[in-house]
Amino acid sequence: MVPYAPYLYALYMASVDGFAMAMLKAKHLGFIKNMFIFPITMLIYSFQPLIFYKSLSSESMSIMNVLWDVMSDVIVALIGYFVFGEVFTIQQCIGIVFCVIGITLLGVK
């Protein structure tokens, strides 16, 4: 198995999270008027368990879940900042940096 496979699986799952959350935020802000965004995001999320199942061939359940969660947090924060103009405090920025450090440490064997 490729040593960076867990990162790729986690990145894929986190990207799905980021996309779906961005669509829901855009709907909430009125940028998207169509009500079909709800079933679309549910359909997108319905593939997550399949990808997570496949990811278990490359890493343990606990590590994969943490990688996915932390990458999702970072991606969603970046989308919030760059796309929706959300502002973070210094404390929140430090927390995001610690998340990135945590991802790196989890991948070291």
Contacts in CASP RR format, 6 or more apart in sequence:
PFRMAT RR
TARGET T0000
AUTHOR 0000-0000-0000
METHOD contacts of the structure
MODEL  1
MVPYAPYLYALYMASVDGFAMAMLKAKHLGFIKNMFIFPITMLIYSFQPL
IFYKSLSSESMSIMNVLWDVMSDVIVALIGYFVFGEVFTIQQCIGIVFCV
IGITLLGVK
1 57 0 8 1.000
1 58 0 8 1.000
2 8 0 8 1.000
2 58 0 8 1.000
5 55 0 8 1.000
5 58 0 8 1.000
5 59 0 8 1.000
6 55 0 8 1.000
6 58 0 8 1.000
6 59 0 8 1.000
6 63 0 8 1.000
6 64 0 8 1.000
6 67 0 8 1.000
6 107 0 8 1.000
7 67 0 8 1.000
7 103 0 8 1.000
7 107 0 8 1.000
9 51 0 8 1.000
9 52 0 8 1.000
9 54 0 8 1.000
9 55 0 8 1.000
9 58 0 8 1.000
9 59 0 8 1.000
9 64 0 8 1.000
9 67 0 8 1.000
9 68 0 8 1.000
10 55 0 8 1.000
10 64 0 8 1.000
10 67 0 8 1.000
10 68 0 8 1.000
10 71 0 8 1.000
11 71 0 8 1.000
12 51 0 8 1.000
13 48 0 8 1.000
13 51 0 8 1.000
13 52 0 8 1.000
13 55 0 8 1.000
13 68 0 8 1.000
13 71 0 8 1.000
13 72 0 8 1.000
14 68 0 8 1.000
14 71 0 8 1.000
14 72 0 8 1.000
14 74 0 8 1.000
14 75 0 8 1.000
15 75 0 8 1.000
16 44 0 8 1.000
16 45 0 8 1.000
16 47 0 8 1.000
16 48 0 8 1.000
16 51 0 8 1.000
17 48 0 8 1.000
17 72 0 8 1.000
17 75 0 8 1.000
17 76 0 8 1.000
18 72 0 8 1.000
18 75 0 8 1.000
18 76 0 8 1.000
18 79 0 8 1.000
19 44 0 8 1.000
20 41 0 8 1.000
20 44 0 8 1.000
20 45 0 8 1.000
21 76 0 8 1.000
21 79 0 8 1.000
22 76 0 8 1.000
22 79 0 8 1.000
22 80 0 8 1.000
22 83 0 8 1.000
22 84 0 8 1.000
23 32 0 8 1.000
23 37 0 8 1.000
23 40 0 8 1.000
23 41 0 8 1.000
24 37 0 8 1.000
24 41 0 8 1.000
25 80 0 8 1.000
25 84 0 8 1.000
26 32 0 8 1.000
26 37 0 8 1.000
27 37 0 8 1.000
27 38 0 8 1.000
29 84 0 8 1.000
52 64 0 8 1.000
52 65 0 8 1.000
52 68 0 8 1.000
55 64 0 8 1.000
55 68 0 8 1.000
56 64 0 8 1.000
58 64 0 8 1.000
59 67 0 8 1.000
63 106 0 8 1.000
63 107 0 8 1.000
66 106 0 8 1.000
67 103 0 8 1.000
67 106 0 8 1.000
67 107 0 8 1.000
70 99 0 8 1.000
70 100 0 8 1.000
70 102 0 8 1.000
70 103 0 8 1.000
70 106 0 8 1.000
71 103 0 8 1.000
73 96 0 8 1.000
73 99 0 8 1.000
74 96 0 8 1.000
74 99 0 8 1.000
74 100 0 8 1.000
74 103 0 8 1.000
77 88 0 8 1.000
77 92 0 8 1.000
77 96 0 8 1.000
80 86 0 8 1.000
81 87 0 8 1.000
81 88 0 8 1.000
88 96 0 8 1.000
END
